[in-house]
Amino acid sequence: MPNATRSWWFSALASLVLGLGTGYAAARYMAATRMPSAGSAVASATATDVSAETAATSATVAGAATSKSPVKAATSVSGPLPPAGTPVADVFESLSARARAGDALAARRLADDLMRCIERERDLRRAEMMLNRADRRAEGEEPVNSERETNRLVYVEKTLARRRDADHRCAQLSAETIASAGEWLRQAALNGDADARLCYAMAPNEWGPPLMTPAWQQWSARWQQEAPQQLRIALESGVPEAAAALSRMYTPYQPLEGRPWGGLLGDDPYQAYVYALVAQGSLQPAIATYWNGIAATLGARLNAERLAAAQSLANQMLARVRAAPAPSSGPENPDVAVGLDFCRRVRERGGVY
């Protein structure tokens, strides 16, 4: 069995074994889509001529703003969005029509609301797990910590409140409609939502069809073709977390780390180093420190001439990232304030995952 195929099935199986009931940071990314395809099999060739390699990298980044995937701001073409918490069934037809017409805000609203529908079963499982642990402590099977128990009960109350909200929001929706969440996120990305671009690229298996199904394989193959370009556009739009993911795309795939995008573009230390430098220079200080060691490891694989060329290119990219206006999906999503925006959580973890 080819290595690419073996690693794809291994990581998918790992997600099935480990992904049931586990947390976001651990299991959700274990379903790495290692589909053998033309897009994933062709890695960026390591150029021997530094000037040619730098030019190629610059062209790749500059190509982010193409006619196929133009860098554009997320816009609403048909007025304000419905109030937060409105049942999706009541507004699905109008929002979907707006999304298909190019309205990024409408597409993102559908994606976010439908993801809430997907997550409601997970919310119930989390609450049950917490209550079971509380029962074990009450029965003397585990030590009791009153402050920790209070925090757990607060968490359970919030989780059940989210579940009740989702039940209201998701009433009368078919399973097929709920499963379309990923398509609406992708539509939001194509319509110009920079955060949606990052979210689509970094969480494909959260948004995609059920694992190991033919629909999932088709989704994964398309994602492999689109994710690198979506990340490049997101970076040029001012989303620095995209640089971290791009660096990982040019770093050998590590099955146990479970990054769907890891090694997607092969093993290219030059490209990986360039994007690591951009991540190092654009992310928050605490996260940038994390990237110091990664950049040093990648830089050790390059000679002095290539290091200098990479630094020069990274400086150019950093200037553009810093000059880009802060990306926005339009009016603040009311769900963000209570921690319910899935893509916001992806971005918070994007720099270090």
DRENFIFI-655613 format. One line per field, with one value per residue (C-alpha): z, x, y; residue in three letters. Coordinates in Angstrom, 1 decimal, padded with zeros to 4 digits, m for minus. Layout:
N
z = c(Z/...)
x = c(X/...)
y = c(Y/...)
residuo = c(ALA/...)
// end
This chain:
353
z = c(000.0/m000.9/002.0/001.2/001.2/004.4/006.3/005.1/006.4/009.6/010.5/009.6/011.7/014.6/014.4/014.7/017.6/019.5/018.2/020.0/022.9/023.1/023.1/020.3/020.5/020.6/018.4/016.0/013.9/014.1/011.0/008.6/005.0/003.4/000.1/m002.7/m005.4/m008.0/m005.7/m002.7/m004.6/m006.3/m003.7/m004.4/m005.9/m004.0/m006.3/m006.4/m007.7/m004.9/m007.1/m009.1/m005.9/m004.3/m007.5/m007.5/m003.9/m004.5/m007.5/m005.5/m002.8/m005.3/m007.1/m004.1/m005.7/m008.9/m010.8/m009.5/m005.8/m005.6/m002.3/m001.4/001.7/003.1/002.2/002.7/m000.5/000.8/004.0/007.6/008.9/010.9/014.7/016.5/017.6/014.8/013.9/010.8/009.1/009.1/007.2/005.4/001.9/002.1/003.5/001.1/m001.9/m000.6/m000.1/m003.6/m004.9/m003.3/000.2/002.5/005.7/004.8/004.0/007.2/009.2/007.8/008.4/012.0/012.9/011.2/013.1/016.3/015.2/014.6/018.0/020.1/020.4/021.4/024.1/025.6/025.6/027.3/030.0/030.6/030.9/033.5/035.5/035.5/036.9/039.6/040.5/040.8/043.2/045.3/045.6/046.8/043.7/043.0/045.4/045.8/045.0/045.8/043.6/040.7/041.2/041.2/038.0/036.5/037.4/035.9/032.7/032.6/033.1/030.2/028.0/028.6/027.9/024.6/023.9/024.6/022.4/019.6/019.9/019.3/016.5/014.7/015.0/011.9/010.0/008.1/008.6/005.0/005.7/008.9/007.0/004.5/007.1/005.4/002.0/003.4/005.2/001.9/000.2/002.8/002.1/m001.7/m001.1/000.7/004.4/005.5/008.8/006.9/004.6/007.6/009.2/006.1/005.6/009.2/010.1/007.1/008.9/011.4/008.5/006.1/005.6/007.9/007.9/005.6/003.3/m000.4/000.2/002.7/000.2/m002.4/000.1/001.2/m002.4/m003.1/000.2/m000.7/m003.9/m002.4/001.1/000.2/m001.9/000.7/003.3/001.0/000.4/004.1/004.9/002.3/003.9/007.3/009.0/010.4/011.6/008.0/007.9/010.6/008.7/005.5/007.2/008.3/004.8/003.7/006.6/006.6/007.7/011.3/011.7/015.5/015.5/013.4/011.3/008.2/006.4/007.6/004.7/002.1/m000.1/000.6/002.4/001.4/004.2/002.3/001.9/005.4/006.8/005.0/006.4/009.9/009.9/008.9/011.7/014.1/013.1/012.9/015.7/019.3/021.3/023.3/020.2/018.3/020.9/020.2/016.6/017.4/017.9/014.8/012.6/014.0/013.2/009.7/009.2/010.1/006.9/004.7/003.7/004.4/000.9/001.2/004.7/003.5/000.6/002.8/005.3/002.6/001.2/004.7/005.3/002.2/003.1/006.7/005.4/003.4/006.3/008.7/006.2/005.5/007.2/010.0/008.5/009.3/008.6/009.0/012.1/015.2/015.5/018.8/019.5/019.7/023.1/024.7/023.0/020.5/017.3/016.1/013.6/016.3/018.4/015.4/014.9/018.6/018.3/014.7/015.6/017.8/016.2)
x = c(000.0/001.5/002.7/000.2/m002.7/m001.5/m001.2/m004.6/m006.3/m004.3/m005.3/m008.9/m009.0/m007.4/m010.1/m012.8/m011.1/m010.1/m012.6/m015.7/m016.3/m012.9/m012.0/m011.4/m007.6/m007.0/m009.3/m011.0/m007.9/m007.0/m009.1/m006.4/m007.4/m004.5/m006.3/m003.9/m004.6/m002.8/m002.9/m001.4/001.1/002.8/005.0/006.8/010.2/013.2/015.0/018.8/018.9/018.0/016.8/014.5/013.1/012.5/010.7/008.6/007.6/006.8/004.7/002.8/001.9/001.1/m001.1/m003.4/m005.3/m006.4/m009.6/m010.6/m010.2/m010.1/m009.1/m012.3/m014.0/m016.9/m020.0/m023.7/m025.6/m029.1/m029.3/m028.9/m028.9/m031.8/m031.5/m029.2/m031.0/m033.6/m034.6/m032.6/m035.6/m037.3/m034.5/m032.7/m034.2/m033.5/m030.0/m029.1/m030.2/m028.1/m025.1/m025.3/m025.5/m022.1/m023.1/m020.3/m022.2/m025.2/m023.1/m021.1/m024.3/m025.7/m022.4/m022.1/m025.7/m025.6/m022.4/m024.3/m026.7/m023.9/m022.3/m025.5/m025.0/m021.4/m022.6/m024.9/m022.1/m019.8/m022.4/m023.0/m019.3/m018.9/m021.8/m020.5/m017.2/m019.1/m021.0/m017.8/m016.4/m019.6/m019.3/m015.7/m014.1/m012.2/m011.0/m013.3/m012.1/m015.0/m013.7/m013.2/m016.6/m018.2/m016.5/m017.7/m021.3/m021.0/m019.6/m022.5/m025.1/m023.6/m023.3/m027.0/m028.0/m026.2/m028.0/m031.4/m030.5/m029.4/m032.6/m034.6/m032.3/m032.2/m035.9/m037.4/m034.1/m033.4/m030.2/m029.3/m029.6/m027.5/m024.9/m024.5/m022.7/m019.4/m020.6/m021.8/m018.5/m016.7/m019.1/m018.4/m014.7/m015.1/m017.3/m014.5/m014.7/m011.0/m011.8/m013.9/m010.9/m008.8/m011.5/m012.2/m008.5/m007.8/m010.9/m012.0/m013.1/m015.2/m017.1/m017.1/m019.4/m019.2/m015.8/m015.0/m018.0/m017.7/m019.0/m016.2/m013.6/m014.9/m014.9/m011.3/m010.0/m011.5/m010.2/m006.7/m006.9/m008.3/m006.9/m003.4/m004.8/m007.4/m004.7/m002.5/m005.5/m006.3/m002.7/m002.7/m006.0/m004.3/m004.9/m001.4/m002.5/m002.6/001.2/001.5/m000.7/001.2/004.5/003.1/001.9/005.5/006.7/006.6/003.3/003.3/000.3/000.4/000.0/m003.1/m002.9/m005.0/m002.8/000.5/002.8/000.1/002.6/005.5/008.8/010.1/012.2/012.7/008.9/008.3/010.9/009.6/006.1/007.5/009.3/006.0/004.2/007.0/006.8/003.0/001.4/001.0/004.2/003.5/002.7/005.6/007.9/006.6/007.6/011.2/012.2/010.3/012.0/015.4/014.9/013.8/016.6/019.2/018.3/019.2/022.5/023.4/022.3/018.9/018.5/019.1/016.7/014.0/014.4/014.1/010.9/009.4/010.0/008.1/005.2/005.2/004.9/001.8/000.2/000.7/m000.6/m003.7/m006.9/m008.1/m010.3/m013.9/m017.0/m019.0/m021.1/m019.8/m021.5/m023.5/m022.5/m018.8/m019.4/m020.5/m017.8/m020.1/m018.4/m016.6/m014.3/m013.2/m012.1/m010.2/m008.4/m007.5/m005.7/m004.5/m001.1/000.0/m001.6)
y = c(000.0/003.4/005.5/008.4/006.0/004.2/007.5/008.6/005.5/005.5/009.0/008.5/005.4/007.2/009.9/007.2/005.6/008.7/011.3/010.0/012.3/013.8/017.5/020.0/020.2/016.5/014.5/016.9/017.2/013.6/012.9/013.9/013.6/011.9/011.3/010.4/013.0/015.0/018.0/016.3/014.1/017.0/018.7/022.0/021.1/022.3/024.7/024.8/028.3/030.7/033.5/031.2/029.7/033.1/034.2/031.1/031.6/035.2/034.3/031.7/034.3/037.0/034.5/034.5/037.4/035.7/035.9/032.4/033.4/037.2/038.8/040.7/041.9/040.0/041.8/041.7/042.4/042.2/044.1/043.1/039.5/038.1/038.5/036.0/032.9/033.0/029.4/028.5/026.9/030.3/032.0/029.2/030.0/033.7/033.3/030.6/032.7/035.6/033.4/032.0/035.6/036.4/037.5/036.2/037.3/035.2/032.2/032.5/032.9/029.6/027.9/029.0/028.2/024.8/024.0/024.8/022.1/019.6/020.4/020.0/016.3/016.8/019.3/016.7/014.1/016.6/017.4/013.7/013.0/015.8/014.6/011.1/012.3/014.2/011.0/009.1/011.7/011.7/008.0/008.2/006.8/010.0/012.8/015.8/019.3/021.8/024.6/022.2/020.7/024.1/025.0/021.7/022.4/025.8/024.3/021.7/024.5/026.5/023.4/022.5/026.1/025.9/022.6/024.3/027.2/024.8/022.8/026.0/027.2/023.9/022.9/021.4/021.1/017.9/016.0/016.9/020.6/020.4/018.4/021.2/023.4/022.9/023.9/027.2/027.8/027.1/029.5/032.2/031.7/032.0/035.0/036.8/036.0/035.7/033.9/031.4/030.7/029.9/027.8/025.8/025.1/024.1/022.1/020.2/017.1/019.1/020.6/017.7/014.7/011.7/010.1/007.2/007.8/008.4/012.0/012.5/011.3/013.7/016.5/015.7/015.6/019.0/020.4/019.3/021.2/024.4/024.7/026.0/028.8/029.7/030.0/032.2/034.5/034.6/035.5/038.3/039.5/039.9/036.6/035.6/032.2/031.2/031.5/028.8/026.4/027.1/026.3/023.0/022.2/022.3/020.2/016.3/014.9/013.6/011.1/011.3/015.1/014.8/018.0/017.4/020.0/018.7/017.8/018.5/020.3/018.0/018.5/021.9/023.5/026.8/027.4/026.1/028.5/031.5/031.0/030.2/033.5/035.2/033.5/034.4/038.0/038.5/036.4/037.4/037.5/034.4/032.4/034.0/032.6/029.1/029.6/030.5/026.9/025.8/028.4/027.5/023.8/024.6/027.1/024.6/022.7/025.7/027.2/030.9/032.1/030.4/031.7/035.3/034.9/033.4/036.3/038.8/037.2/036.9/040.5/041.5/039.2/040.6/044.1/043.2/041.2/044.1/046.6/044.6/045.9/043.7/041.0/041.1/039.1/042.3/042.9/041.1/037.7/037.8/034.2/035.2/036.9/033.6/031.4/029.8/030.8/027.6/029.5/031.9/029.0/027.6/030.8/031.1/027.8/028.3/029.8/026.9/023.9)
residuo = c(MET/PRO/ASN/ALA/THR/ARG/SER/TRP/TRP/PHE/SER/ALA/LEU/ALA/SER/LEU/VAL/LEU/GLY/LEU/GLY/THR/GLY/TYR/ALA/ALA/ALA/ARG/TYR/MET/ALA/ALA/THR/ARG/MET/PRO/SER/ALA/GLY/SER/ALA/VAL/ALA/SER/ALA/THR/ALA/THR/ASP/VAL/SER/ALA/GLU/THR/ALA/ALA/THR/SER/ALA/THR/VAL/ALA/GLY/ALA/ALA/THR/SER/LYS/SER/PRO/VAL/LYS/ALA/ALA/THR/SER/VAL/SER/GLY/PRO/LEU/PRO/PRO/ALA/GLY/THR/PRO/VAL/ALA/ASP/VAL/PHE/GLU/SER/LEU/SER/ALA/ARG/ALA/ARG/ALA/GLY/ASP/ALA/LEU/ALA/ALA/ARG/ARG/LEU/ALA/ASP/ASP/LEU/MET/ARG/CYS/ILE/GLU/ARG/GLU/ARG/ASP/LEU/ARG/ARG/ALA/GLU/MET/MET/LEU/ASN/ARG/ALA/ASP/ARG/ARG/ALA/GLU/GLY/GLU/GLU/PRO/VAL/ASN/SER/GLU/ARG/GLU/THR/ASN/ARG/LEU/VAL/TYR/VAL/GLU/LYS/THR/LEU/ALA/ARG/ARG/ARG/ASP/ALA/ASP/HIS/ARG/CYS/ALA/GLN/LEU/SER/ALA/GLU/THR/ILE/ALA/SER/ALA/GLY/GLU/TRP/LEU/ARG/GLN/ALA/ALA/LEU/ASN/GLY/ASP/ALA/ASP/ALA/ARG/LEU/CYS/TYR/ALA/MET/ALA/PRO/ASN/GLU/TRP/GLY/PRO/PRO/LEU/MET/THR/PRO/ALA/TRP/GLN/GLN/TRP/SER/ALA/ARG/TRP/GLN/GLN/GLU/ALA/PRO/GLN/GLN/LEU/ARG/ILE/ALA/LEU/GLU/SER/GLY/VAL/PRO/GLU/ALA/ALA/ALA/ALA/LEU/SER/ARG/MET/TYR/THR/PRO/TYR/GLN/PRO/LEU/GLU/GLY/ARG/PRO/TRP/GLY/GLY/LEU/LEU/GLY/ASP/ASP/PRO/TYR/GLN/ALA/TYR/VAL/TYR/ALA/LEU/VAL/ALA/GLN/GLY/SER/LEU/GLN/PRO/ALA/ILE/ALA/THR/TYR/TRP/ASN/GLY/ILE/ALA/ALA/THR/LEU/GLY/ALA/ARG/LEU/ASN/ALA/GLU/ARG/LEU/ALA/ALA/ALA/GLN/SER/LEU/ALA/ASN/GLN/MET/LEU/ALA/ARG/VAL/ARG/ALA/ALA/PRO/ALA/PRO/SER/SER/GLY/PRO/GLU/ASN/PRO/ASP/VAL/ALA/VAL/GLY/LEU/ASP/PHE/CYS/ARG/ARG/VAL/ARG/GLU/ARG/GLY/GLY/VAL/TYR)
// end
